[in-house]
Amino acid sequence: MLKTLSRLLILLIFIPVAWLLVLRLEGGKPEILLDLPSVYLNKDHRVSVSVEDAKSGLRRIVVSIVQAGSETVLLEKEYDTAAFFFLLSGPETVTDSFDIPVDLLKHGIKDGEAVIRVTASDLSWRGWNRGNVTHKEQAVIIDSVPPRVDVLTTRHNIEQGGAGLVIYQVSEDNIRSGVQVGDNFFPGHPGLFDNQQIHAAFFALDYTQGSGTRLAVVAKDQAGNTTRKGFYHYIRDKVFQKDTLNISKGFLESKIPDFDIGDENQRFQAADDPLLEKFLYINRTVRKNNVDRLLGVSSATENKMHWSGRFLRMEGAAKRAGFADHRTYLSGGREIDRAVHLGIDLASTAHAPIAAANTGRVIFAQFEGIFGNSVVIDHGFGLCSLYSHLSQIRVSTGDMVQKGDIIGLSGLTGLAGGDHLHFSMIVHNVFVNPVEWWDDTWINNNITSKIDTIRQLPNH
């Protein structure tokens, strides 16, 4: 009996001790997640660190920056170990996270290469009670100096609804730069000149942006340091024409029934005037979607200036509607809608040949809602031309076309009421006045003379 009790007592002692040893001598290391905004850090960046050890719990964490053999501690934390001396206790802290500012001035950290180092240990009894230890390092580049920007062009006269060109030099490679026009950003790019630190940015004012619009060249390096530099400019306000369009019953009956809007067709069948209600949906919702899609196409632009000289205007064509005409739509003598016409309508004979206005690459050639059969040509650096309502498209996406090449025939596809060409010019994501691009003098004064002047500078 005594022998049995002794064995039972030994088991009662051995099993908890064995369990404790297995638990406390576990070999799983803490897990570290180091989240940096990029490998380039500036004075405003923060280092995000998360640490987890679900078995033993956390003992200690140290976050530091190592630079030129010197280690600067950004954060050091010890965790409570008291509960681990009790048999049935669990881990005190199994996870923790930190958002640590990189205070360069406080810690005397200089620009250049460095290493972010994170060391975490747990409460395992391994390593003579030093615990399992995890090290994680990430090489970084400290950069606290904003890039320098020198605007090289001196004249920037721009009209409301018009376009312009700024050429400037930045002090570093791999800079994201461009022109900020109000809330819109027009990216600039190298490639126009041999010197890759000279960037060119075509920019535009939309038809609503007048003399109060703020313009600046903005440059941002890989560490996020940003320079904003204003430049001399003059903005001329413009008053656009107002036009009234009568939406007749004949127009509705000829164009609207077959206009495909998918499943939305059914929503207008119970309306008092289903054709008119469908027209309003097309003129508002479909129009916006089509415009957004066509403007988005320009993101496929190449950083190469394909074009030269003035852009061609459709030969022998009369202007039927102007750029930024403010249209009021009437039906039965009452106003039903408003819209702004962001191109120029040109008409001659039915199915007239349509020529590429200048050299470029076709980046869009298909049917697009109210615009009908349409072609978009990329002329480089975000400058594109749009040809719409075509009865035929004679080019394909990817084709390189020369100025004067026939790309299609005029027509009345889409929401056109008669055979014509809708022609638009696009800068990045803004429709601009095509009249400027048809004018040799305007192009010389605002585009080519600037480029020629910079090319004559040393180290261009």
C-alpha positions as CSV (number, residue, x, y, z in Angstrom):
1,M,0.0,0.0,0.0
2,L,2.8,2.4,1.0
3,K,4.6,1.5,-2.2
4,T,1.6,2.3,-4.3
5,L,1.1,5.6,-2.5
6,S,4.8,6.5,-3.2
7,R,4.4,5.7,-6.9
8,L,1.3,7.8,-7.0
9,L,3.0,10.7,-5.2
10,I,5.9,10.5,-7.7
11,L,3.5,10.6,-10.6
12,L,1.7,13.6,-9.1
13,I,5.0,15.4,-8.8
14,F,6.6,14.2,-12.1
15,I,3.7,14.9,-14.4
16,P,3.3,18.6,-13.5
17,V,7.1,19.1,-13.5
18,A,7.4,17.4,-16.9
19,W,4.6,19.5,-18.2
20,L,6.2,22.6,-16.9
21,L,9.6,21.8,-18.4
22,V,8.0,21.0,-21.8
23,L,6.1,24.3,-21.7
24,R,8.9,26.4,-20.4
25,L,11.6,24.9,-22.6
26,E,9.5,25.4,-25.8
27,G,11.7,26.3,-28.8
28,G,9.3,28.5,-30.9
29,K,10.8,32.0,-31.5
30,P,8.8,35.2,-31.4
31,E,7.4,36.4,-34.7
32,I,8.3,40.0,-35.9
33,L,6.4,42.0,-38.5
34,L,8.3,45.1,-39.6
35,D,6.3,47.5,-41.7
36,L,8.0,50.5,-43.4
37,P,6.5,53.0,-45.8
38,S,9.4,52.2,-48.1
39,V,13.1,51.5,-48.0
40,Y,13.5,55.3,-48.1
41,L,12.8,57.0,-44.8
42,N,12.5,60.7,-44.1
43,K,12.1,62.7,-40.9
44,D,8.3,62.4,-40.9
45,H,8.1,58.6,-41.4
46,R,7.2,56.1,-38.7
47,V,8.3,52.5,-38.2
48,S,5.5,50.1,-37.4
49,V,6.5,46.9,-35.5
50,S,4.3,44.0,-34.4
51,V,5.6,41.2,-32.2
52,E,3.9,37.9,-31.2
53,D,4.8,34.9,-29.1
54,A,1.7,32.8,-28.3
55,K,3.5,30.1,-26.3
56,S,5.8,31.6,-23.7
57,G,4.8,35.3,-24.1
58,L,7.1,38.3,-24.7
59,R,10.1,39.1,-22.5
60,R,11.9,42.0,-24.3
61,I,11.8,44.0,-27.5
62,V,14.4,46.4,-28.8
63,V,14.0,48.5,-32.0
64,S,17.1,50.5,-33.2
65,I,18.8,52.1,-36.1
66,V,22.3,51.1,-37.0
67,Q,24.3,53.6,-39.0
68,A,28.1,53.7,-39.6
69,G,28.7,51.1,-36.8
70,S,26.7,53.1,-34.3
71,E,23.4,51.8,-32.9
72,T,20.7,54.2,-31.8
73,V,17.8,52.7,-29.7
74,L,14.4,53.9,-30.8
75,L,12.4,51.7,-28.4
76,E,13.1,49.3,-25.6
77,K,10.5,47.4,-23.6
78,E,10.7,44.7,-20.9
79,Y,7.6,42.6,-20.1
80,D,6.4,41.4,-16.7
81,T,7.7,37.9,-15.9
82,A,6.2,37.4,-12.4
83,A,3.4,35.2,-13.5
84,F,5.8,32.7,-15.1
85,F,6.9,31.4,-11.7
86,F,3.5,29.9,-11.1
87,L,2.7,26.4,-12.5
88,L,-0.7,27.1,-13.9
89,S,-0.2,30.6,-15.1
90,G,-0.3,31.5,-18.8
91,P,1.7,34.1,-20.8
92,E,1.4,37.7,-19.6
93,T,1.8,39.4,-23.0
94,V,1.6,37.4,-26.2
95,T,1.4,40.2,-28.7
96,D,2.3,43.9,-28.9
97,S,2.6,46.6,-31.6
98,F,4.3,50.0,-31.9
99,D,4.3,53.0,-34.2
100,I,7.7,54.6,-33.7
101,P,8.6,58.0,-35.1
102,V,11.9,58.3,-36.9
103,D,13.2,61.4,-35.1
104,L,16.4,62.1,-37.1
105,L,17.3,65.4,-35.3
106,K,16.8,63.9,-31.8
107,H,18.9,60.9,-32.4
108,G,21.5,62.5,-34.6
109,I,20.8,60.2,-37.6
110,K,22.2,61.5,-40.9
111,D,21.1,61.0,-44.4
112,G,22.6,57.8,-46.0
113,E,22.4,54.1,-45.6
114,A,21.2,52.5,-42.4
115,V,19.6,49.4,-41.0
116,I,16.4,49.1,-38.9
117,R,17.0,46.3,-36.4
118,V,14.4,44.6,-34.2
119,T,15.3,42.1,-31.5
120,A,12.6,40.2,-29.6
121,S,12.9,37.5,-26.9
122,D,10.3,35.3,-25.2
123,L,9.9,33.9,-21.7
124,S,11.1,30.3,-22.6
125,W,13.7,28.9,-20.2
126,R,15.9,28.0,-23.2
127,G,19.4,29.6,-23.4
128,W,19.7,29.4,-19.6
129,N,16.5,31.4,-19.2
130,R,17.4,34.0,-21.8
131,G,14.6,32.7,-24.0
132,N,14.2,32.2,-27.7
133,V,15.5,35.3,-29.6
134,T,14.4,36.6,-33.0
135,H,16.4,39.2,-35.0
136,K,15.0,41.1,-38.0
137,E,16.8,43.7,-40.0
138,Q,15.9,45.9,-42.9
139,A,18.3,48.0,-44.9
140,V,17.0,51.5,-45.5
141,I,18.2,54.8,-46.9
142,I,17.6,57.9,-44.8
143,D,16.7,60.9,-46.9
144,S,15.5,64.1,-45.3
145,V,16.3,66.6,-48.0
146,P,13.5,67.6,-50.4
147,P,14.5,67.6,-54.1
148,R,15.5,70.8,-55.7
149,V,13.3,72.1,-58.6
150,D,14.5,74.7,-61.2
151,V,11.8,75.9,-63.7
152,L,13.6,76.4,-67.0
153,T,10.7,77.8,-69.1
154,T,9.8,81.5,-68.5
155,R,6.5,82.1,-70.3
156,H,3.3,80.3,-69.4
157,N,0.3,82.1,-70.9
158,I,-2.7,79.8,-70.7
159,E,-6.4,80.3,-71.4
160,Q,-9.3,78.9,-69.5
161,G,-10.0,75.5,-71.2
162,G,-6.5,75.6,-72.7
163,A,-3.1,73.8,-72.4
164,G,0.5,74.7,-71.6
165,L,3.9,73.2,-71.2
166,V,6.4,73.6,-68.3
167,I,10.0,72.3,-68.5
168,Y,12.0,72.0,-65.3
169,Q,15.0,70.3,-63.8
170,V,15.1,68.2,-60.7
171,S,18.1,67.4,-58.5
172,E,17.6,63.7,-58.3
173,D,16.8,60.6,-60.4
174,N,13.6,58.6,-59.8
175,I,11.5,61.7,-58.9
176,R,7.7,61.8,-59.3
177,S,7.0,65.2,-60.6
178,G,4.4,67.3,-62.4
179,V,2.2,70.3,-62.4
180,Q,-0.5,70.8,-59.8
181,V,-3.5,72.6,-61.3
182,G,-6.0,73.2,-58.5
183,D,-6.8,69.7,-57.3
184,N,-5.6,68.0,-60.5
185,F,-2.1,66.6,-61.0
186,F,-0.5,66.4,-64.4
187,P,2.5,64.1,-64.4
188,G,5.8,65.3,-65.8
189,H,8.4,62.9,-67.3
190,P,12.0,62.8,-68.6
191,G,12.6,61.6,-72.1
192,L,12.1,64.8,-74.1
193,F,15.8,65.7,-73.5
194,D,19.1,63.8,-73.2
195,N,19.4,65.0,-69.6
196,Q,17.1,62.7,-67.6
197,Q,16.8,65.2,-64.8
198,I,15.0,67.6,-67.1
199,H,11.3,66.8,-67.0
200,A,8.5,68.1,-69.3
201,A,4.8,68.4,-68.2
202,F,1.9,69.2,-70.4
203,F,-0.9,70.6,-68.3
204,A,-4.3,72.1,-68.8
205,L,-7.1,74.1,-67.3
206,D,-10.5,72.6,-67.7
207,Y,-13.3,74.9,-68.9
208,T,-14.3,75.8,-65.3
209,Q,-10.8,76.9,-64.2
210,G,-10.0,80.6,-64.7
211,S,-7.6,83.2,-63.4
212,G,-7.9,82.2,-59.8
213,T,-6.5,78.7,-60.4
214,R,-3.3,78.0,-58.5
215,L,-0.4,76.4,-60.4
216,A,2.8,74.9,-59.1
217,V,5.5,72.4,-60.1
218,V,5.5,69.5,-57.5
219,A,8.4,67.1,-57.1
220,K,8.4,64.1,-54.7
221,D,11.3,61.8,-54.1
222,Q,11.2,58.2,-53.0
223,A,11.4,59.1,-49.4
224,G,8.3,61.2,-49.7
225,N,10.1,64.6,-49.4
226,T,8.1,67.1,-51.4
227,T,9.0,70.4,-53.1
228,R,6.3,72.7,-54.4
229,K,7.5,75.6,-56.6
230,G,5.3,78.2,-58.2
231,F,6.2,79.6,-61.6
232,Y,5.2,82.7,-63.5
233,H,2.0,82.3,-65.4
234,Y,-0.9,84.3,-66.8
235,I,-4.4,82.9,-67.1
236,R,-6.9,84.5,-69.4
237,D,-10.5,84.0,-68.6
238,K,-12.9,82.9,-71.4
239,V,-16.6,83.1,-71.8
240,F,-18.0,80.1,-73.6
241,Q,-20.9,80.0,-76.0
242,K,-24.4,79.0,-74.9
243,D,-26.5,76.8,-77.1
244,T,-30.0,75.5,-77.1
245,L,-30.9,72.1,-78.5
246,N,-34.4,71.0,-79.1
247,I,-34.9,67.2,-78.4
248,S,-37.6,66.5,-80.9
249,K,-39.9,63.5,-80.9
250,G,-38.4,62.4,-84.2
251,F,-34.9,62.4,-82.7
252,L,-36.1,60.4,-79.7
253,E,-37.8,57.8,-81.9
254,S,-34.9,57.4,-84.3
255,K,-32.0,57.3,-81.8
256,I,-33.2,56.2,-78.4
257,P,-35.0,52.8,-78.9
258,D,-31.9,51.0,-80.2
259,F,-29.4,52.7,-77.9
260,D,-28.1,49.9,-75.8
261,I,-28.0,50.5,-72.1
262,G,-28.3,46.8,-71.1
263,D,-30.6,45.9,-68.2
264,E,-31.3,49.6,-67.5
265,N,-33.8,49.6,-70.5
266,Q,-36.5,48.0,-68.3
267,R,-36.5,50.8,-65.7
268,F,-38.1,53.3,-68.2
269,Q,-40.9,51.2,-69.6
270,A,-43.4,52.3,-67.0
271,A,-42.5,56.0,-67.3
272,D,-45.0,58.5,-68.7
273,D,-42.5,59.3,-71.5
274,P,-40.1,56.3,-71.7
275,L,-38.0,57.6,-74.6
276,L,-37.4,60.9,-72.9
277,E,-36.6,59.4,-69.6
278,K,-34.1,57.0,-71.3
279,F,-32.6,60.0,-73.2
280,L,-32.0,61.8,-69.9
281,Y,-30.4,58.7,-68.4
282,I,-28.1,58.4,-71.4
283,N,-27.3,62.2,-71.5
284,R,-26.4,62.1,-67.8
285,T,-25.2,58.8,-66.5
286,V,-24.0,57.1,-69.7
287,R,-22.3,60.4,-70.8
288,K,-20.3,60.6,-67.6
289,N,-19.3,56.9,-67.8
290,N,-18.2,57.3,-71.4
291,V,-16.2,60.5,-70.7
292,D,-14.5,58.9,-67.7
293,R,-13.5,55.9,-69.8
294,L,-12.1,57.9,-72.7
295,L,-10.2,60.2,-70.4
296,G,-8.7,57.2,-68.6
297,V,-7.4,55.8,-71.9
298,S,-4.7,58.5,-71.9
299,S,-2.9,56.8,-69.1
300,A,-1.4,54.5,-71.8
301,T,0.6,57.5,-73.1
302,E,4.3,57.1,-74.1
303,N,7.0,59.4,-72.9
304,K,7.9,60.3,-76.4
305,M,6.9,63.2,-78.5
306,H,5.4,61.6,-81.6
307,W,3.9,64.7,-83.2
308,S,5.3,67.8,-84.9
309,G,3.7,71.0,-86.3
310,R,0.1,72.0,-86.1
311,F,-2.7,69.5,-85.9
312,L,-4.8,69.0,-88.9
313,R,-8.4,70.2,-89.0
314,M,-10.9,68.2,-91.1
315,E,-10.8,69.5,-94.6
316,G,-13.7,71.4,-96.1
317,A,-15.7,71.0,-92.9
318,A,-18.1,73.5,-91.3
319,K,-18.1,73.9,-87.5
320,R,-21.4,72.7,-86.0
321,A,-20.6,73.1,-82.3
322,G,-17.7,74.6,-80.4
323,F,-15.5,73.6,-77.5
324,A,-17.2,74.0,-74.0
325,D,-20.5,75.1,-75.5
326,H,-23.0,75.2,-72.6
327,R,-26.0,73.3,-73.9
328,T,-29.5,73.6,-72.7
329,Y,-31.8,70.8,-73.8
330,L,-35.5,71.6,-74.5
331,S,-38.4,69.3,-75.1
332,G,-41.9,70.6,-75.8
333,G,-40.6,74.1,-75.0
334,R,-39.4,73.3,-71.5
335,E,-35.8,72.8,-70.2
336,I,-35.1,69.2,-69.5
337,D,-31.3,69.0,-69.1
338,R,-27.9,70.7,-69.4
339,A,-24.5,69.6,-70.5
340,V,-21.2,70.9,-71.7
341,H,-19.8,69.9,-75.2
342,L,-16.1,69.1,-74.8
343,G,-15.0,69.0,-78.4
344,I,-15.7,70.6,-81.7
345,D,-18.2,69.2,-84.2
346,L,-17.2,69.3,-87.9
347,A,-19.4,68.3,-90.8
348,S,-18.9,68.1,-94.6
349,T,-20.3,65.3,-96.7
350,A,-21.7,62.0,-95.4
351,H,-19.0,59.4,-94.7
352,A,-16.2,61.9,-95.3
353,P,-12.6,60.5,-94.8
354,I,-11.2,61.3,-91.4
355,A,-7.4,61.9,-91.2
356,A,-5.2,61.5,-88.2
357,A,-4.6,65.1,-87.0
358,N,-0.9,64.3,-86.2
359,T,1.5,61.4,-85.8
360,G,0.9,59.0,-82.9
361,R,-0.1,55.6,-81.7
362,V,-3.7,54.4,-81.7
363,I,-4.6,53.5,-78.1
364,F,-8.4,53.1,-78.5
365,A,-10.5,52.0,-81.5
366,Q,-14.0,50.8,-80.6
367,F,-17.6,51.8,-79.9
368,E,-18.1,54.0,-76.8
369,G,-21.7,54.9,-75.8
370,I,-22.8,58.4,-76.8
371,F,-19.5,58.9,-78.7
372,G,-20.2,55.9,-81.0
373,N,-17.3,54.5,-83.0
374,S,-14.3,56.3,-81.7
375,V,-10.5,56.4,-82.1
376,V,-8.0,57.9,-79.6
377,I,-4.4,58.6,-80.8
378,D,-1.6,59.1,-78.3
379,H,0.8,61.8,-79.4
380,G,3.1,61.4,-76.4
381,F,3.5,62.9,-72.9
382,G,-0.3,62.7,-72.1
383,L,-1.4,64.5,-75.3
384,C,-4.2,62.7,-77.2
385,S,-6.7,63.3,-79.9
386,L,-10.2,61.8,-80.1
387,Y,-12.4,61.2,-83.2
388,S,-16.0,60.1,-82.6
389,H,-19.3,59.2,-84.3
390,L,-17.4,57.4,-87.1
391,S,-19.3,55.2,-89.5
392,Q,-16.2,53.1,-90.0
393,I,-12.9,52.6,-88.0
394,R,-10.0,51.8,-90.3
395,V,-7.2,51.4,-87.6
396,S,-6.6,49.1,-84.7
397,T,-5.3,49.6,-81.2
398,G,-1.5,49.6,-81.3
399,D,-1.2,51.0,-84.9
400,M,1.3,53.7,-85.5
401,V,-0.3,56.4,-87.7
402,Q,1.2,59.3,-89.5
403,K,-0.3,62.8,-89.8
404,G,-2.9,62.7,-92.6
405,D,-3.4,58.9,-92.6
406,I,-7.1,58.0,-93.0
407,I,-8.3,56.4,-89.8
408,G,-12.1,56.2,-90.5
409,L,-15.1,57.8,-92.0
410,S,-17.5,60.3,-90.5
411,G,-20.9,59.1,-89.3
412,L,-23.7,59.4,-86.8
413,T,-23.0,56.5,-84.4
414,G,-23.6,57.1,-80.8
415,L,-25.9,60.0,-79.9
416,A,-25.2,62.0,-83.0
417,G,-28.2,63.6,-84.7
418,G,-26.5,63.9,-88.1
419,D,-23.3,62.8,-89.9
420,H,-20.3,64.6,-88.5
421,L,-17.0,64.3,-86.7
422,H,-16.7,65.1,-83.0
423,F,-13.0,66.1,-82.5
424,S,-11.4,66.5,-79.1
425,M,-7.9,67.1,-77.7
426,I,-7.0,65.6,-74.3
427,V,-4.2,66.6,-72.0
428,H,-3.8,63.8,-69.4
429,N,-7.4,63.7,-68.1
430,V,-8.8,67.0,-69.3
431,F,-10.5,67.9,-72.6
432,V,-8.9,71.1,-74.0
433,N,-9.7,73.5,-76.8
434,P,-8.7,72.0,-80.1
435,V,-8.5,75.4,-81.8
436,E,-5.1,76.0,-80.0
437,W,-3.6,72.8,-81.6
438,W,-4.8,73.8,-85.1
439,D,-2.8,77.1,-84.8
440,D,0.9,77.2,-85.9
441,T,1.6,80.4,-84.0
442,W,0.1,79.1,-80.8
443,I,2.1,75.8,-81.0
444,N,5.3,77.7,-81.7
445,N,4.9,80.2,-78.9
446,N,3.7,77.7,-76.3
447,I,5.3,74.4,-77.1
448,T,8.1,74.1,-79.8
449,S,10.0,77.4,-79.0
450,K,10.2,76.3,-75.4
451,I,11.6,72.9,-76.3
452,D,14.1,74.5,-78.8
453,T,15.3,77.0,-76.2
454,I,16.0,74.2,-73.6
455,R,17.8,72.1,-76.2
456,Q,20.2,74.9,-76.9
457,L,21.2,75.1,-73.3
458,P,24.5,73.2,-72.3
459,N,23.9,69.8,-70.7
460,H,20.3,69.7,-71.8
